Amino acid sequence: MASEVLWYIIPREGAYPWEPEGRRPVDLAYLQQLAGTVERLGFSGALLATDLHDVWPLGSALAAATSPRFQPLLAVHPGLISPTLLAKMALTFDTLFGPRLRFNVVNGSTKTLREYGLDVEHDARYDLSAEYWSIVKRLTAGEVFDHKGRFYDLKNAGASFGDLRPVQRPHVPLWFGGSSAPGIEMAAEHVDVYLTWGEPPHLLKEKLERVRERAAAHGRTLRIGLRLHLIVRDTEDEAWAAADRLLDVTSDATYARQLGDRTGEDGVGWQRQFRQHGGRVPAKARELEVHPNLWPGMSLFRPGPGTAVVGSTAQVVERLKEYEDLGVDTFILSGNPLLEEAYRVAETVLPALGVRP
């Protein structure tokens, strides 16, 4: 049984929101409706990604409209703000809304982070991340301390927090995905839940074995989470027809943007996904099927996790259970539109995973 299933919430919503005509208007009321629906359907929370909106005001707005059952997973790039300030924000969030905050550690790409004034190459990003999150963990655990490291020199960190005390123990949980050797090492030593994008099970098995081996070297064990898109329908043919339609409605401009110049794209996780289709747009979606019901085609027209499970309800459940057999105990799922597909997945897939409203 999956111990946890989360959904996905971003303000870019619709049947195919990477195209203007496939996008619907989204405002605060809509996002709060979506969060409330996710909570009522039995999901334990949602990943709030680094999309159009900053995750802190978005997370606060959704937490205010839901109960502590809804646990937001906020995607945060280490290094963009002080770790002391981030810890204070986290403690404030939990004080106001209860013990529900989790951090999704996003190391990003060198090219993207330069927009924010952070110029750190691939391997150094993980060194920065390890130091950054070790500080945040100690501060959200209530410690007051001095720290002198490669990137940060702190004096009496946490002393100004006053009566702002930890709500979660031992600290605000860290979720993280990284496929490179430095990323896996950082995860093994510092995070609570190791996240990965969808891959054929034999490839994922190899990666998870490395993760567990490195975690054991640090005397630790990690939970394993998997981020997947679902295209689930009553029949397999209907599901693949829905995938075909996504290819048909995507513009040449979107394909060119998504598959074009990748100078500066140094994320190993993205590279592993890209190799599954090689930048080729097929005539039919199923031409890219890399494992039964596993389709890497989502990355042809959207950034981030690009693997979908495509099939009937029984087939989708079978694939998810195949991942559970590898040790995955947490799923972060999505479908388009996010609102309607949350209902579809909750009514068809979640009961088979032991999740009830």
N, C-alpha and C positions, 0 to 999 in steps of 0.2 A: 504494500500500500504506500502511495506517496504521502509523505508526512506533511507536505505543504504544496499548494498550487496558487500561484499569483497570476494576475492579469497584467495588462499593459495600458498605461494612460499617457497620451500626449495630446496636444491641442490640434494636431494635424489628423483630421478624422474624415472618414468617408469610405466609399466602396473601393476607390483607388486614389488615395489622397495625394499621391505624388504628381497627379495631374490636376489642374485647376477645375476641370469639369467633373472630376471624381471626388471633389472635396465638398464638405458641407460646412455651414457656418458654425463656429464654436465660440461660446462665451462662458463666463463663470458658471452660470446656471446649468449649462449643458455638462460641463466637466464635473460639477457636483452631482448631477443626476447619474453620470457614468460611474462615479466612485460609489455612490449609494447602491446602484445596481450590482456592481462587483461585490460589494459587501453582502448584500442580501442573497446573492446566488451561491455563496459559500466559499468564494476565493478569500484567502487570508490577507490579501493586500494587493498592491500593484507596484510595478516598476514605473517610476516617473523619470523619463530619460532626458538627456540634454538636447532638447529639441527647440521649438520656438520660444518657450517660456523658461525662465529660471525656475529651478525645482523648489527653491525655498518658499516663495510666495504661493506657488502652485500647491506644494505639499501642505502648507499651513491652511490654505483655503479648503482643501479636501478633508484634512483632519478635522477642521471645525464643523464640517457637515456630516461626519460619520462617527461611529463609535470606536472605542479602542480595538475592536476586532479588525478594523481596517488598518493595516500596517503599511505605511508608505516606504518604499525602497528608493531613496533619493540618489541619483547618479551625481557624483562629485569628482571633479578633477583635483587631485592633490597639488598644492603649490600655488593655486590662484589666489587664495587668501591665507592669512595666518592660521596655523593649526590651533593656536589658542583661541582665536575668534571663532573658528569652526566649532570647536568644542563647546564654547559658550552658547552658540546658536543651538547646538544639539541638546544641551542640558535645558535650555529654555523651552525648546520644542517639547521635550518629554515632560517637563514640569507643567506646561499648559495643556497637553493633549494626552498624557499618560504614556506608559512604556511601550511605544509602538514604532519608533524610528529605527530604520536600518540604513546603512550607507552602501551604495554600489560604487566601488572604487573604479574610476575610469581613468586610465593612463593616457588615452588619446593618441594622437600622432604629433610628431614634431611640427609638421606643417600647420595643423589646426591650432596648436597651443601658441604658436608665434603670434597669432592674432591677439592674444591676451598678454603678450609681453613675456611669455615664458619660453626661453630658448634652451631646451634640454634635449639632447639626442636620445635615441631609443633606450640603450642600456642604462644611461644615467637617470632616465625617468623612473626606472624601477628602484634605483638607489634613493632618489628623492622620495618616492612613494613609501618605501620601507621606513625611512626616518620620520616622514610626516605622520603616517598613521600610527607609529609607535607612540608618538607624542599625543595624538588625539585619543588613543586608547587610555593612556595614563590619566589624561585630564578628564575624560568622561567617566573614569573610575573614581574620581574625587581626589587625586593626588595633587600635591603642590611640590614643585621641584625645580631645580636648575637643569639645563641641558645645553651641552656644547657639542655639536656634530658638524658634519660636512656642510649642511645647508642651513641649519638653524642654531642660533645662540640665544637661549632663553634664560631669563633670571626670574626666579620666584613665580614661574608659570602657574596659573590657577589661583593665586592668592587673592586676586581681585574679584573672584566669583562670589565671595560672601556666602550668603545662605542658599545659593544655587547649588543643590546637591544632586548626585546621581540618582536616577530613577531605575535604570536598568543595571543589572550586574552580570558579569564583572565590568562591562563597558558597553557602549553602543555597538551592536554587531556590525562587522565588516563583511561584505560580499564582494567578490572580485573574480574577474576572468582574465587570464593571460596565457598565451600558448607558447611564448618564447621561453628559453631556459631562464633568463632573469625574471620573467613574469611568474613562472612556476615556483622559483625559489622564493620570491617575495610572498606568494600565496602560502607556501608551505610554512613559512615562519610567522606570518602575521594575521591572516584572515580567518574567518569562521566558516564561511561557505564559499567553496570554489565553484565559480560559474563557467560554463562553456557554451558555445554555440553548437547547433546541431551538426553532426558529422556522421558518416556511416559508422555503425557500431564497432567494427574492427579497428578503425582509426581512433575512435574515442576511447576504446578500451586501452590502447597503447598509451595514450596521453594520460588517462586517469591512473594507470599504473605508475607512471613517472611522478605524478602529483602525490600519490599516497607514499611512494618511496621517499620522496624529499620531505614530506610532512613527518614521517616516522623518524627521519634523521634528526628532526628538531623535537622529537618526543611529543608529537601532536597528531591528531586525527581531524579530518575536515569533513563537513557535510558537502554533498555534491549537488549542484543545481544545473538545470539545462534550460536554455532559452530557445523556444521554438515558435514558429508561426504555424497555424493549423488551417487547412482547407478541408473541412469535414462535411460530407453530404450523405444523403441516404444511400447512394450507390457510388461505387468507384468511378463509373463513367461520368456521373454528375460532378464529382469532385475534380476530375481532370479537365472537364469542360470549363469549370470555373477558373482553373489555372490557365487554360488556353485564352480565356477572355481577358485575363490580366495582361497577357502578352499583346493581345489585339488592341487594347485601349491605351497602351503606353506609347507615347510619341517618340519619334526619332530623336528629338531634342533631349528627352529624358535618358534614352539609351546612351546617347553620345556623352551626356554629362556624367552619367554613372560609370561608364566603361572607358571614358577617355583618359586624359592625362592623369596619371597616378603618381607623378613626381612628388616625393615627400611622404608617400603612403608607406609607412614602415611597420604597421601592425601585423604581427605574424598570424593572428586569428583571422584577419581579413584575407591575408594571402592564402591561408588554408581553404577558405570558402571559395575564393576566386578560382583556384585551381580546379574546382569541381565543374566549372563550366567554361573556363578559359576566355570569357568575354564573348562567347558565341550566343547569339540570339536564335533560338530554334524556331522552326515552323510550327511545331507542336510541343507543348510543355513536356510531355512525357519523354521526349528525346533526351532530356537531361536527368532522368531518373537514375540516381547513383546507388540506390539500395531500394528494396521494395517500399514504395510510397514516400521515399525521401527525395525532395526536389530542392536543389540549390538556386532555383530561378528567381527567388525574391530579391537576391542581390543584383539582378539585372536592372532593377528600377528603384531600389530604395537602399539607403545606407544602413550600416549596422548588420545585425543578424539576418542572414539571407536564406536560411533553410526552412522549408515548410514540410510538414507531413500532410500528404494529399491522399484522401481515400474515404471509404465508408467509415461509419462509426466503429465497426468491429476492427477494421484495419488500423485506424488511428490508435485505438486502444492497444492493439497488439504491438504496434511500434513503441508506444510509450512504456509498455510493460517490458519490452526488450531493453529499453534504456534503464528501467528500474533494476533489471537483472545485472546491470553493470555497476550498480550502487547509487544511481541517481535517486535522491529522495525528495527533490524539490523541482518543480517546473514553473517557469515563467512563460505563459502562453499568450498568444494574441491571434486576432483574425480581423478582417476588414468587412464591414465597419466594426469598430471596437464595441459599440453598444449592442448591436444585433447579434454579433458573433459571440459575445459573452453569454447571452441567453442560450444560443445553440450549443456551445461547448458545455455549459453548465447542465443542460438537460440531457445531453447525449454521452459525453466523455467523463465528466466528473464522477457520476455514480459508480462507474467501473473502477475508478481510482480510490473509491472509499470516501469521497468528499460529499458531504451533505450540507444543505443551507442551514 
